[in-house]
Amino acid sequence: MYRRRRRRYFALMTVCLVLFVSAGAFVRLWSVPVAVGMCVVAMVIPPWAAIVANRREPDDRWWDENGGGGADGRRGAAGHAGSPGHPDDAGGPRNDGDAGGPGGRRR
């Protein structure tokens, strides 16, 4: 699954580089507008390649899944929002590491 993503990404980026290099190397000698058009297409490919490479596939296990999560929006043990036993959900005020103000004194 990750190999497939990597191959797609590198294939798209190879197309991008081929378009850019060929536009600058020899297509510009034949037609400048075509070379500019090739550069514009090459400019659009990298963000599109990142989106395609990070697209979730049906057989992927995603980072926030725990296998038992339903479509009701609740998170299970993998996500900490609302899960019991997570240190951030101790019930009291959260300590963000702030020492209490200037000088580091707590009141």
SERO-4910 file (N, C-alpha, C, O; in steps of 0.05 Angstrom, whole numbers):
BEGIN
 pado doro    nc1    nc2    nc3   cac1   cac2   cac3    cc1    cc2    cc3    oc1    oc2    oc3
  Met    A     17    -24      0      0      0      0     17     25      0     12     44    -15
  Tyr    A     38     26     16     55     50     16     73     50     -8     81     71    -19
  Arg    A     80     26    -18     97     25    -42     81     36    -66     93     50    -83
  Arg    A     55     30    -67     39     41    -89     38     71    -88     39     84   -109
  Arg    A     35     82    -64     34    111    -61     60    124    -70     61    144    -84
  Arg    A     82    112    -61    108    123    -68    113    122    -98    124    141   -109
  Arg    A    105    100   -111    108     98   -140     92    119   -154    102    131   -173
  Arg    A     67    123   -145     51    144   -158     63    171   -155     65    187   -174
  Tyr    A     73    178   -131     85    204   -126    110    207   -143    113    228   -156
  Phe    A    128    188   -144    152    190   -159    146    191   -189    161    204   -204
  Ala    A    126    177   -198    119    178   -227    109    206   -234    117    217   -255
  Leu    A     92    218   -218     83    245   -223    105    265   -222    107    283   -238
  Met    A    123    262   -203    145    281   -200    165    277   -223    178    296   -232
  Thr    A    168    253   -234    185    248   -257    173    262   -281    188    274   -297
  Val    A    147    260   -285    134    274   -307    138    304   -304    143    318   -324
  Cys    A    137    314   -280    141    343   -275    169    351   -283    173    371   -298
  Leu    A    189    336   -275    216    343   -282    221    340   -312    235    357   -324
  Val    A    210    320   -325    214    316   -353    202    340   -368    214    350   -387
  Leu    A    178    348   -360    165    371   -373    182    396   -370    186    411   -390
  Phe    A    191    401   -346    206    426   -341    233    426   -356    240    446   -368
  Val    A    247    404   -354    274    403   -367    271    404   -397    286    418   -411
  Ser    A    252    389   -408    249    389   -437    239    416   -448    247    424   -469
  Ala    A    222    429   -432    213    456   -440    236    475   -441    238    492   -460
  Gly    A    254    474   -422    277    492   -422    299    484   -440    314    502   -450
  Ala    A    302    458   -446    325    449   -462    320    451   -492    336    463   -506
  Phe    A    298    441   -501    295    440   -530    268    449   -541    266    457   -564
  Val    A    246    448   -525    220    457   -535    220    487   -539    206    497   -557
  Arg    A    235    502   -523    235    531   -526    248    540   -553    242    561   -563
  Leu    A    265    523   -564    276    529   -590    256    526   -613    258    539   -633
  Trp    A    236    509   -609    215    505   -628    192    524   -625    183    536   -644
  Ser    A    183    527   -599    160    545   -594    161    554   -564    159    538   -546
  Val    A    164    580   -560    165    591   -533    138    588   -519    137    581   -495
  Pro    A    115    594   -532     90    590   -518     84    561   -509     73    557   -488
  Val    A     93    542   -525     90    514   -517    107    508   -493     99    494   -474
  Ala    A    132    519   -493    150    515   -470    139    527   -445    141    516   -423
  Val    A    127    551   -447    114    564   -424     91    547   -414     87    544   -390
  Gly    A     75    537   -432     53    520   -425     62    495   -410     49    486   -391
  Met    A     84    483   -420     95    459   -407    104    466   -378    101    450   -360
  Cys    A    116    489   -375    125    498   -348    101    502   -330    103    496   -306
  Val    A     80    513   -340     56    517   -324     44    490   -315     36    487   -292
  Val    A     43    471   -333     33    444   -326     52    432   -305     42    419   -286
  Ala    A     78    435   -309     97    424   -290     95    438   -263    100    425   -242
  Met    A     86    463   -262     82    477   -237     58    466   -221     58    467   -197
  Val    A     38    456   -235     14    446   -222     17    418   -212      3    410   -193
  Ile    A     35    403   -223     38    374   -216     46    369   -187     34    351   -174
  Pro    A     66    383   -175     75    376   -147     52    376   -126     51    357   -111
  Pro    A     35    397   -124     14    396   -104     -6    373   -110    -16    360    -92
  Trp    A    -11    369   -136    -29    348   -143    -17    320   -137    -31    302   -128
  Ala    A      9    317   -140     23    292   -133     21    287   -103     18    264    -95
  Ala    A     24    308    -87     22    304    -58     -6    295    -50    -10    278    -33
  Ile    A    -26    307    -63    -54    299    -57    -59    270    -65    -71    255    -50
  Val    A    -50    263    -89    -55    236    -99    -39    216    -82    -50    194    -76
  Ala    A    -15    222    -74      1    203    -59    -10    200    -30     -6    179    -19
  Asn    A    -24    219    -20    -34    217      8    -63    209      9    -75    209     30
  Arg    A    -75    203    -14   -103    195    -15   -106    167     -1    -90    149     -5
  Arg    A   -127    165     14   -132    141     28   -144    120      9   -162    126     -7
  Glu    A   -134     96     11   -144     74     -5   -161     56     12   -159     56     37
  Pro    A   -178     39      0   -196     22     16   -182      3     35   -193     -4     56
  Asp    A   -158     -6     28   -144    -25     46   -125    -12     65   -111    -26     80
  Asp    A   -125     15     66   -107     29     85   -119     30    113   -143     33    116
  Arg    A   -102     27    133   -109     32    160   -100     60    167    -76     66    166
  Trp    A   -119     77    173   -112    105    177   -103    110    206   -109     94    223
  Trp    A    -90    132    211    -78    138    237    -99    140    259    -92    134    282
  Asp    A   -123    149    254   -142    153    275   -162    130    278   -183    133    291
  Glu    A   -157    108    265   -175     86    267   -165     66    288   -141     63    292
  Asn    A   -184     54    302   -177     33    321   -191      7    314   -189    -12    330
  Gly    A   -204      6    292   -217    -19    284   -246    -20    292   -261    -33    279
  Gly    A   -253     -7    314   -281     -9    324   -295     18    321   -318     20    330
  Gly    A   -283     37    309   -296     63    307   -319     63    287   -317     51    266
  Gly    A   -340     76    295   -363     76    277   -365    102    262   -347    119    263
  Ala    A   -387    106    249   -392    131    234   -404    152    251   -412    173    240
  Asp    A   -407    148    277   -420    168    294   -401    190    303   -410    208    318
  Gly    A   -376    189    295   -357    211    301   -343    207    327   -325    223    334
  Arg    A   -349    187    343   -334    182    368   -307    170    362   -304    155    344
  Arg    A   -288    178    379   -261    166    376   -258    145    398   -269    146    419
  Gly    A   -242    125    390   -237    104    409   -210    108    422   -202    131    428
  Ala    A   -196     86    427   -170     88    441   -148    101    425   -129    111    437
  Ala    A   -151    102    399   -129    113    383   -129    144    384   -108    156    383
  Gly    A   -153    156    386   -154    185    388   -160    192    417   -175    179    430
  His    A   -147    213    427   -149    218    456   -173    235    464   -179    237    487
  Ala    A   -186    248    445   -208    266    452   -231    249    463   -245    235    448
  Gly    A   -236    251    488   -258    237    500   -251    208    509   -268    194    519
  Ser    A   -227    199    505   -220    172    513   -210    172    541   -193    188    548
  Pro    A   -221    155    558   -213    154    586   -185    144    588   -176    127    573
  Gly    A   -171    154    607   -144    145    613   -122    160    599    -98    155    603
  His    A   -129    179    583   -108    195    569   -100    217    588   -116    229    602
  Pro    A    -73    223    590    -64    244    609    -76    271    605    -79    286    625
  Asp    A    -84    278    581    -96    305    577   -124    306    587   -135    327    591
  Asp    A   -136    283    592   -164    282    602   -165    274    631   -182    258    639
  Ala    A   -148    285    647   -147    277    675   -170    289    692   -173    281    715
  Gly    A   -185    307    681   -208    317    696   -203    344    708   -222    360    712
  Gly    A   -178    351    714   -172    377    726   -164    397    705   -164    391    681
  Pro    A   -156    421    714   -146    440    694   -120    431    681   -104    418    694
  Arg    A   -117    436    657    -94    427    642    -70    444    648    -72    469    648
  Asn    A    -48    431    654    -23    445    659     -7    446    633      3    426    623
  Asp    A     -6    470    621      8    473    596     38    479    600     52    487    581
  Gly    A     48    476    624     76    481    629     80    510    637    103    518    642
  Asp    A     59    526    639     62    554    647     68    554    677     53    542    693
  Ala    A     88    568    685     96    568    713     81    588    729     86    591    753
  Gly    A     61    602    718     45    619    734     49    649    729     36    665    742
  Gly    A     65    656    710     68    684    703     97    692    703    115    675    703
  Pro    A    103    719    704    130    728    703    144    720    729    133    721    751
  Gly    A    169    712    726    184    704    750    182    674    756    198    663    771
  Gly    A    162    661    744    159    632    748    147    624    775    149    600    782
  Arg    A    134    642    789    122    635    815     93    627    812     78    640    797
  Arg    A     86    606    826     58    598    826     44    611    850     57    615    870
  Arg    A     19    616    847      4    628    869    -14    608    882    -28    615    901
***
